[in-house]
C-alpha cells in the first residue's frame, strides 16, 4: 500500500510512518491534527517522509484503502491537517467543485468580484499595481546605471 504513494521514502513501514507522523504533529482545540513538515510556512499543504504529501500518507496509514486515482480532500479546510476523520477520498472533479475561494488575497487585500463570472478575481489589483511599481523602479535604476557606465548624465 505504501508503494502507491508518490515521493514516499522507501525505508518507512506503516508502523514507523504512523509514529513519524504523530511525532511531527500537534492537536489543536478544534480537533485538527496539524503536522509540521519541511519548510517554515504553516497553513499550507505539508511534505513529509521524503517528498510525499502529509495528508495522503496520513490517509494511507490511518484510514487505509487508498486509491491513487482519487484525491484526498480535507473536510475541515485546513491543508496541514492529518486527522483521519477529516480526510476523505473523492474524485478530482468533486474536489474542484467543493473548493472555496478566499475573500482576501495572500497579502490581506479584499478581492474584487469579476462581473462576468460572479467569482472572485484570481489576480489582486492592489498587489499587481504594487508589483508593477517595483518593476518600474528596478527598470529605471538599470537604465540609470547603464547611462552612468557610458558617461551620460542621469536624469
VEXMAR-419461 format. One record per residue (C-alpha): residue in one letter; residue number from 1; z, y, x. Coordinates in nm, 2 decimals. Each point is the difference from the previous one (the first is absolute). Example, Ala and Ser with C-alpha at 12.3 -4.5 7.8 and 13.67 -1.06 7.14 Angstrom:
<recs>
{r = a | k = 1 | zz = 0.78 | yy = -0.45 | xx = 1.23};
{r = s | k = 2 | zz = -0.07 | yy = 0.34 | xx = 0.14};
</recs>
This chain:
<recs>
{r = x | k = 1 | zz = 0.00 | yy = 0.00 | xx = 0.00};
{r = x | k = 2 | zz = 0.08 | yy = 0.24 | xx = 0.28};
{r = x | k = 3 | zz = -0.34 | yy = -0.06 | xx = 0.16};
{r = x | k = 4 | zz = -0.16 | yy = 0.19 | xx = -0.30};
{r = x | k = 5 | zz = 0.17 | yy = 0.33 | xx = 0.08};
{r = x | k = 6 | zz = -0.23 | yy = 0.22 | xx = 0.21};
{r = x | k = 7 | zz = 0.16 | yy = 0.14 | xx = 0.32};
{r = x | k = 8 | zz = 0.31 | yy = -0.21 | xx = 0.00};
{r = x | k = 9 | zz = 0.13 | yy = -0.12 | xx = 0.33};
{r = x | k = 10 | zz = -0.03 | yy = -0.38 | xx = 0.04};
{r = x | k = 11 | zz = 0.34 | yy = -0.06 | xx = 0.14};
{r = x | k = 12 | zz = 0.18 | yy = 0.06 | xx = -0.33};
{r = x | k = 13 | zz = 0.11 | yy = -0.27 | xx = -0.24};
{r = x | k = 14 | zz = 0.10 | yy = 0.07 | xx = -0.36};
{r = x | k = 15 | zz = 0.37 | yy = 0.00 | xx = 0.09};
{r = x | k = 16 | zz = -0.03 | yy = 0.22 | xx = 0.31};
{r = x | k = 17 | zz = -0.23 | yy = 0.24 | xx = -0.19};
{r = x | k = 18 | zz = 0.25 | yy = 0.02 | xx = -0.29};
{r = x | k = 19 | zz = 0.28 | yy = 0.08 | xx = 0.24};
{r = x | k = 20 | zz = -0.22 | yy = 0.25 | xx = 0.18};
{r = x | k = 21 | zz = -0.08 | yy = 0.19 | xx = -0.32};
{r = x | k = 22 | zz = 0.35 | yy = 0.00 | xx = -0.12};
{r = x | k = 23 | zz = 0.12 | yy = 0.12 | xx = 0.34};
{r = x | k = 24 | zz = -0.24 | yy = 0.30 | xx = -0.01};
{r = x | k = 25 | zz = 0.08 | yy = 0.11 | xx = -0.36};
{r = x | k = 26 | zz = 0.26 | yy = 0.20 | xx = -0.18};
{r = x | k = 27 | zz = 0.10 | yy = -0.02 | xx = -0.37};
{r = x | k = 28 | zz = -0.02 | yy = 0.33 | xx = -0.20};
{r = x | k = 29 | zz = 0.20 | yy = 0.09 | xx = -0.30};
{r = x | k = 30 | zz = -0.30 | yy = -0.03 | xx = -0.23};
{r = x | k = 31 | zz = -0.04 | yy = -0.37 | xx = 0.10};
{r = x | k = 32 | zz = -0.29 | yy = 0.04 | xx = 0.24};
{r = x | k = 33 | zz = 0.02 | yy = -0.19 | xx = 0.33};
{r = x | k = 34 | zz = -0.16 | yy = 0.25 | xx = 0.25};
{r = x | k = 35 | zz = -0.14 | yy = -0.15 | xx = 0.32};
{r = x | k = 36 | zz = -0.02 | yy = 0.19 | xx = 0.33};
{r = x | k = 37 | zz = -0.33 | yy = -0.09 | xx = 0.16};
{r = x | k = 38 | zz = -0.19 | yy = 0.13 | xx = 0.30};
{r = x | k = 39 | zz = -0.02 | yy = 0.38 | xx = 0.04};
{r = x | k = 40 | zz = 0.22 | yy = 0.28 | xx = -0.12};
{r = x | k = 41 | zz = -0.15 | yy = 0.09 | xx = -0.33};
{r = x | k = 42 | zz = 0.19 | yy = -0.11 | xx = -0.31};
{r = x | k = 43 | zz = -0.11 | yy = -0.03 | xx = -0.36};
{r = x | k = 44 | zz = -0.33 | yy = -0.16 | xx = 0.10};
{r = x | k = 45 | zz = -0.12 | yy = -0.35 | xx = 0.03};
{r = x | k = 46 | zz = 0.16 | yy = -0.17 | xx = 0.30};
{r = x | k = 47 | zz = -0.14 | yy = -0.25 | xx = 0.25};
{r = x | k = 48 | zz = 0.24 | yy = -0.26 | xx = 0.15};
{r = x | k = 49 | zz = -0.02 | yy = -0.34 | xx = 0.18};
{r = x | k = 50 | zz = -0.32 | yy = 0.08 | xx = 0.18};
{r = x | k = 51 | zz = -0.24 | yy = 0.20 | xx = -0.20};
{r = x | k = 52 | zz = 0.07 | yy = -0.14 | xx = -0.34};
{r = x | k = 53 | zz = 0.10 | yy = 0.22 | xx = -0.30};
{r = x | k = 54 | zz = 0.37 | yy = -0.04 | xx = -0.08};
{r = x | k = 55 | zz = -0.04 | yy = -0.03 | xx = -0.37};
{r = x | k = 56 | zz = -0.26 | yy = -0.28 | xx = 0.03};
{r = x | k = 57 | zz = 0.22 | yy = -0.20 | xx = 0.24};
{r = x | k = 58 | zz = 0.30 | yy = 0.05 | xx = -0.23};
{r = x | k = 59 | zz = -0.20 | yy = -0.13 | xx = -0.29};
{r = x | k = 60 | zz = -0.10 | yy = -0.31 | xx = 0.20};
{r = x | k = 61 | zz = 0.35 | yy = -0.07 | xx = 0.13};
{r = x | k = 62 | zz = 0.21 | yy = 0.09 | xx = -0.30};
{r = x | k = 63 | zz = -0.22 | yy = -0.07 | xx = -0.31};
{r = x | k = 64 | zz = -0.27 | yy = -0.24 | xx = 0.12};
{r = x | k = 65 | zz = -0.33 | yy = -0.10 | xx = -0.16};
{r = x | k = 66 | zz = -0.19 | yy = 0.27 | xx = 0.20};
{r = x | k = 67 | zz = -0.37 | yy = 0.03 | xx = -0.08};
{r = x | k = 68 | zz = -0.19 | yy = 0.20 | xx = 0.27};
{r = x | k = 69 | zz = -0.26 | yy = 0.10 | xx = -0.25};
{r = x | k = 70 | zz = 0.25 | yy = 0.21 | xx = -0.20};
{r = x | k = 71 | zz = 0.19 | yy = 0.31 | xx = 0.08};
{r = x | k = 72 | zz = 0.38 | yy = 0.03 | xx = 0.02};
{r = x | k = 73 | zz = 0.12 | yy = 0.29 | xx = -0.22};
{r = x | k = 74 | zz = 0.34 | yy = 0.18 | xx = 0.00};
{r = x | k = 75 | zz = 0.14 | yy = 0.03 | xx = -0.35};
{r = x | k = 76 | zz = 0.26 | yy = 0.25 | xx = 0.13};
{r = x | k = 77 | zz = -0.26 | yy = 0.23 | xx = 0.16};
{r = x | k = 78 | zz = 0.17 | yy = 0.01 | xx = 0.34};
{r = x | k = 79 | zz = -0.26 | yy = -0.11 | xx = 0.26};
{r = x | k = 80 | zz = 0.26 | yy = -0.11 | xx = 0.25};
{r = x | k = 81 | zz = 0.20 | yy = -0.22 | xx = -0.24};
{r = x | k = 82 | zz = 0.01 | yy = -0.38 | xx = 0.05};
{r = x | k = 83 | zz = 0.23 | yy = -0.09 | xx = -0.29};
{r = x | k = 84 | zz = -0.16 | yy = -0.33 | xx = -0.14};
{r = x | k = 85 | zz = 0.06 | yy = 0.11 | xx = -0.36};
{r = x | k = 86 | zz = -0.19 | yy = 0.32 | xx = 0.06};
{r = x | k = 87 | zz = -0.32 | yy = -0.18 | xx = 0.14};
{r = x | k = 88 | zz = -0.27 | yy = -0.14 | xx = -0.22};
{r = x | k = 89 | zz = -0.35 | yy = -0.14 | xx = 0.08};
{r = x | k = 90 | zz = -0.29 | yy = 0.15 | xx = -0.20};
{r = x | k = 91 | zz = -0.37 | yy = 0.04 | xx = 0.04};
{r = x | k = 92 | zz = -0.13 | yy = 0.30 | xx = 0.20};
{r = x | k = 93 | zz = -0.14 | yy = 0.16 | xx = -0.32};
{r = x | k = 94 | zz = 0.33 | yy = -0.03 | xx = -0.17};
{r = x | k = 95 | zz = 0.18 | yy = 0.15 | xx = 0.30};
{r = x | k = 96 | zz = -0.24 | yy = 0.30 | xx = 0.00};
{r = x | k = 97 | zz = 0.03 | yy = 0.06 | xx = -0.38};
{r = x | k = 98 | zz = 0.38 | yy = 0.02 | xx = 0.03};
{r = x | k = 99 | zz = 0.00 | yy = 0.23 | xx = 0.30};
{r = x | k = 100 | zz = 0.15 | yy = 0.35 | xx = -0.09};
{r = x | k = 101 | zz = -0.11 | yy = 0.32 | xx = 0.16};
{r = x | k = 102 | zz = 0.27 | yy = 0.22 | xx = 0.16};
{r = x | k = 103 | zz = 0.03 | yy = 0.35 | xx = -0.15};
{r = x | k = 104 | zz = 0.06 | yy = 0.15 | xx = 0.35};
{r = x | k = 105 | zz = -0.19 | yy = -0.04 | xx = 0.33};
{r = x | k = 106 | zz = 0.18 | yy = -0.14 | xx = 0.30};
{r = x | k = 107 | zz = 0.09 | yy = 0.35 | xx = 0.11};
{r = x | k = 108 | zz = 0.17 | yy = 0.08 | xx = -0.33};
{r = x | k = 109 | zz = -0.27 | yy = 0.22 | xx = -0.17};
{r = x | k = 110 | zz = -0.07 | yy = -0.04 | xx = -0.37};
{r = x | k = 111 | zz = -0.33 | yy = -0.18 | xx = -0.05};
{r = x | k = 112 | zz = -0.26 | yy = 0.15 | xx = -0.24};
{r = x | k = 113 | zz = -0.16 | yy = -0.20 | xx = -0.28};
{r = x | k = 114 | zz = -0.37 | yy = -0.06 | xx = 0.04};
{r = x | k = 115 | zz = -0.16 | yy = 0.13 | xx = -0.33};
{r = x | k = 116 | zz = -0.28 | yy = -0.25 | xx = 0.00};
{r = x | k = 117 | zz = 0.21 | yy = -0.32 | xx = 0.03};
{r = x | k = 118 | zz = 0.35 | yy = 0.12 | xx = -0.11};
{r = x | k = 119 | zz = 0.16 | yy = -0.15 | xx = 0.31};
{r = x | k = 120 | zz = 0.17 | yy = 0.17 | xx = 0.29};
{r = x | k = 121 | zz = -0.24 | yy = 0.12 | xx = 0.27};
{r = x | k = 122 | zz = 0.00 | yy = -0.22 | xx = 0.31};
{r = x | k = 123 | zz = -0.01 | yy = 0.29 | xx = 0.24};
{r = x | k = 124 | zz = 0.27 | yy = 0.27 | xx = -0.01};
{r = x | k = 125 | zz = -0.16 | yy = 0.34 | xx = 0.00};
{r = x | k = 126 | zz = 0.30 | yy = 0.17 | xx = 0.18};
{r = x | k = 127 | zz = 0.00 | yy = -0.27 | xx = 0.28};
{r = x | k = 128 | zz = -0.38 | yy = 0.02 | xx = 0.03};
{r = x | k = 129 | zz = 0.01 | yy = 0.38 | xx = 0.03};
{r = x | k = 130 | zz = 0.28 | yy = -0.02 | xx = 0.27};
{r = x | k = 131 | zz = -0.20 | yy = -0.25 | xx = 0.19};
{r = x | k = 132 | zz = -0.31 | yy = 0.22 | xx = 0.00};
{r = x | k = 133 | zz = 0.20 | yy = 0.29 | xx = 0.12};
{r = x | k = 134 | zz = 0.13 | yy = -0.21 | xx = 0.29};
{r = x | k = 135 | zz = -0.35 | yy = -0.11 | xx = 0.08};
{r = x | k = 136 | zz = -0.13 | yy = 0.36 | xx = 0.01};
{r = x | k = 137 | zz = 0.28 | yy = 0.11 | xx = 0.24};
{r = x | k = 138 | zz = -0.08 | yy = -0.29 | xx = 0.23};
{r = x | k = 139 | zz = -0.37 | yy = 0.08 | xx = -0.01};
{r = x | k = 140 | zz = 0.06 | yy = 0.37 | xx = 0.08};
{r = x | k = 141 | zz = 0.22 | yy = -0.10 | xx = 0.29};
{r = x | k = 142 | zz = -0.27 | yy = -0.23 | xx = 0.14};
{r = x | k = 143 | zz = -0.26 | yy = 0.28 | xx = -0.03};
{r = x | k = 144 | zz = 0.23 | yy = 0.25 | xx = 0.17};
{r = x | k = 145 | zz = 0.06 | yy = -0.25 | xx = 0.28};
{r = x | k = 146 | zz = -0.37 | yy = -0.06 | xx = 0.04};
{r = x | k = 147 | zz = -0.08 | yy = 0.37 | xx = 0.01};
{r = x | k = 148 | zz = 0.28 | yy = 0.06 | xx = 0.25};
{r = x | k = 149 | zz = -0.15 | yy = -0.27 | xx = 0.22};
{r = x | k = 150 | zz = -0.33 | yy = 0.18 | xx = 0.01};
{r = x | k = 151 | zz = 0.17 | yy = 0.33 | xx = 0.08};
{r = x | k = 152 | zz = -0.07 | yy = 0.16 | xx = -0.34};
{r = x | k = 153 | zz = 0.25 | yy = 0.21 | xx = -0.17};
{r = x | k = 154 | zz = 0.19 | yy = -0.17 | xx = -0.28};
{r = x | k = 155 | zz = -0.01 | yy = 0.19 | xx = -0.33};
</recs>
